[in-house]
Amino acid sequence: MNGGAPGLAGAPVTKAILVAVGASSLLAQARRGPVGAAAALVSFTSPVELALGAALLYHGRLLERTTGSSAYAAGAAVASVVGRALAALAARALGAAPPAAGPYALAFANLVPYVCDIPPVTTLAGGRVSDKAWVYGVAVQLAACGGRAAALPAAAGLVAGLLLRADVGGLGSLRVGGGGVGGVGGVDTRARADTPLVPPS
């Protein structure tokens, strides 16, 4: 969708995230037990959540190609940790159940630059049509499928995405790999020093 290279070409970080989320989610679902704090960052506990969440995370490939893999990896890590922490604090303040397990924070943080920076069109049968409505529909279904337990980390993810976009505390300028060359599958994952985590509006 939205043009560009097909599939996950040029998006090694997104590919790694999808593999990790899929494997850990299936393992967690097979065990049918409580999920630990670390696993909660990447493990959806139901097949429906996994299907919807993977569909959203897949669109991270568009952001990764725009910002570079190094910047996207750093942003994904920050969004996951910050979003999860915000969701836990909100649940405690509201006296609600613990946030649902799964990478909700990353999936919804990605929506902020997706809304602002990714063109809302794709080519279909020679014409240009919007495909963003489908993505937003999936996001609403994912947030609603788990009730408040899912809505809290979804909202926290949006807040984390806004913090990254505003570069609060320099979070949006972080990179993975420092000055060296980070490679995943033979792909250079460096981001240029002057490339922001999200492109300017």
C-alpha positions as CSV (number, residue, x, y, z in Angstrom):
1,M,0.0,0.0,0.0
2,N,1.0,3.6,-0.5
3,G,3.4,2.5,-3.2
4,G,7.1,2.0,-2.7
5,A,9.0,-1.3,-2.6
6,P,6.8,-4.4,-2.3
7,G,6.4,-6.2,1.0
8,L,9.1,-5.9,3.6
9,A,11.9,-5.0,1.2
10,G,14.1,-2.3,2.7
11,A,12.5,-2.7,6.1
12,P,14.6,-5.2,8.1
13,V,13.6,-3.8,11.5
14,T,9.9,-4.1,10.8
15,K,10.5,-7.7,9.6
16,A,12.3,-8.6,12.8
17,I,9.5,-7.0,14.9
18,L,6.8,-9.0,13.1
19,V,8.8,-12.3,13.5
20,A,9.4,-11.6,17.2
21,V,5.8,-10.6,17.8
22,G,4.4,-13.6,15.9
23,A,6.6,-16.1,17.6
24,S,6.3,-14.8,21.1
25,S,2.5,-14.4,20.8
26,L,2.0,-17.9,19.5
27,L,4.1,-19.2,22.4
28,A,2.2,-17.2,25.0
29,Q,-1.1,-18.3,23.5
30,A,0.0,-22.0,23.7
31,R,1.0,-21.6,27.3
32,R,-2.3,-19.9,28.2
33,G,-0.7,-18.4,31.4
34,P,0.2,-15.0,32.6
35,V,2.7,-13.1,30.5
36,G,5.8,-11.6,32.1
37,A,6.7,-7.9,32.0
38,A,9.2,-8.3,29.2
39,A,7.0,-10.7,27.1
40,A,4.1,-8.3,27.6
41,L,5.9,-5.8,25.3
42,V,5.8,-8.2,22.3
43,S,3.2,-10.9,23.0
44,F,-0.5,-10.6,22.0
45,T,-2.5,-13.2,24.0
46,S,-5.3,-13.9,21.5
47,P,-5.3,-14.8,17.8
48,V,-7.6,-11.8,17.0
49,E,-5.2,-9.3,18.7
50,L,-2.3,-10.9,16.9
51,A,-3.9,-10.7,13.5
52,L,-5.0,-7.0,13.9
53,G,-1.8,-6.0,15.6
54,A,0.4,-7.6,13.0
55,A,-1.6,-5.7,10.3
56,L,-0.8,-2.4,12.0
57,L,2.8,-3.2,12.7
58,Y,3.3,-4.2,9.1
59,H,2.7,-0.6,8.1
60,G,5.8,0.4,10.1
61,R,7.8,-0.6,7.0
62,L,6.6,2.7,5.4
63,L,8.0,4.7,8.3
64,E,11.2,2.7,8.4
65,R,11.9,3.4,4.7
66,T,11.2,7.1,5.3
67,T,13.4,7.6,8.4
68,G,16.0,4.8,8.1
69,S,16.2,1.6,10.0
70,S,18.5,3.0,12.8
71,A,16.0,5.8,13.6
72,Y,13.0,3.5,13.3
73,A,14.5,0.9,15.6
74,A,15.3,3.5,18.3
75,G,11.8,5.0,18.0
76,A,10.2,1.6,18.2
77,A,12.1,0.8,21.4
78,V,11.3,4.1,23.0
79,A,7.6,4.0,22.1
80,S,7.3,0.4,23.4
81,V,8.8,1.2,26.8
82,V,7.4,4.7,27.3
83,G,3.9,3.6,26.1
84,R,3.9,0.6,28.3
85,A,4.9,2.6,31.3
86,L,2.3,5.3,30.7
87,A,-0.4,2.6,30.3
88,A,0.6,1.0,33.6
89,L,0.5,4.4,35.4
90,A,-2.9,5.2,34.0
91,A,-4.3,1.8,35.0
92,R,-3.0,2.3,38.5
93,A,-4.4,5.9,38.7
94,L,-7.8,4.7,37.4
95,G,-7.9,1.6,39.5
96,A,-8.3,-0.4,36.3
97,A,-7.1,-3.8,35.4
98,P,-3.5,-4.1,34.2
99,P,-3.0,-3.1,30.5
100,A,-3.4,-5.9,28.0
101,A,-0.2,-7.6,26.9
102,G,1.1,-7.0,23.4
103,P,2.9,-4.3,21.4
104,Y,-0.1,-1.9,21.5
105,A,2.2,1.0,22.3
106,L,4.3,0.6,19.2
107,A,1.4,-0.2,16.9
108,F,-0.4,3.0,18.0
109,A,2.7,5.2,18.3
110,N,3.3,4.4,14.6
111,L,-0.1,5.9,13.7
112,V,1.1,9.4,14.6
113,P,3.7,9.7,11.8
114,Y,1.5,7.5,9.6
115,V,-1.3,10.0,9.8
116,C,1.0,13.0,9.4
117,D,3.5,11.9,6.8
118,I,2.4,8.9,4.7
119,P,0.4,9.9,1.6
120,P,-3.2,8.6,1.8
121,V,-3.2,7.1,-1.7
122,T,-2.4,4.0,-3.5
123,T,-2.7,3.0,-7.2
124,L,-5.5,0.6,-8.0
125,A,-6.5,-0.2,-11.6
126,G,-4.8,2.9,-12.8
127,G,-6.5,5.2,-10.4
128,R,-5.5,6.7,-7.1
129,V,-7.6,5.8,-4.0
130,S,-7.2,6.2,-0.3
131,D,-6.1,3.2,1.8
132,K,-5.7,5.0,5.2
133,A,-9.3,4.3,6.2
134,W,-8.6,0.6,6.3
135,V,-5.6,1.1,8.6
136,Y,-7.7,3.3,11.0
137,G,-10.4,0.7,11.0
138,V,-8.0,-2.0,12.1
139,A,-6.6,0.3,14.8
140,V,-10.2,0.9,16.2
141,Q,-10.9,-2.8,16.2
142,L,-7.7,-3.6,18.0
143,A,-8.3,-1.0,20.6
144,A,-11.8,-2.2,21.1
145,C,-11.3,-5.9,21.2
146,G,-9.8,-6.0,24.7
147,G,-12.0,-3.4,26.3
148,R,-10.3,-0.9,28.7
149,A,-7.3,-3.2,29.1
150,A,-6.5,-2.7,25.5
151,A,-7.7,0.9,25.2
152,L,-5.3,2.1,27.8
153,P,-2.1,0.9,26.1
154,A,-3.5,2.0,22.7
155,A,-4.0,5.6,24.1
156,A,-0.6,5.5,25.8
157,G,0.9,4.5,22.4
158,L,-0.6,7.5,20.8
159,V,0.8,9.7,23.5
160,A,4.3,8.1,23.1
161,G,4.0,8.7,19.3
162,L,3.3,12.4,19.9
163,L,6.2,12.7,22.3
164,L,8.5,11.2,19.7
165,R,7.2,13.5,17.0
166,A,7.7,16.5,19.2
167,D,11.2,15.2,20.1
168,V,10.5,15.7,23.8
169,G,13.8,15.2,25.7
170,G,15.5,14.4,22.4
171,L,13.6,11.1,22.2
172,G,12.9,11.6,18.5
173,S,16.6,12.0,17.7
174,L,17.8,8.7,19.1
175,R,19.6,6.2,16.8
176,V,20.6,2.6,17.1
177,G,24.2,1.7,16.2
178,G,25.9,5.0,17.0
179,G,28.5,5.9,14.4
180,G,29.0,2.4,13.1
181,V,27.2,0.5,10.4
182,G,24.4,-1.7,11.7
183,G,23.4,-4.4,9.4
184,V,20.3,-6.7,9.3
185,G,20.2,-9.2,6.5
186,G,23.0,-7.3,4.7
187,V,21.0,-4.1,4.7
188,D,22.7,-0.9,6.0
189,T,20.6,0.3,8.9
190,R,22.3,3.6,9.4
191,A,20.2,6.8,9.4
192,R,21.8,10.0,8.4
193,A,22.7,12.3,11.3
194,D,20.4,15.0,9.9
195,T,17.4,12.7,9.4
196,P,14.8,13.2,12.1
197,L,12.8,10.2,13.5
198,V,9.8,11.5,11.6
199,P,10.0,13.8,8.6
200,P,8.8,17.3,9.0
201,S,5.1,18.0,8.2
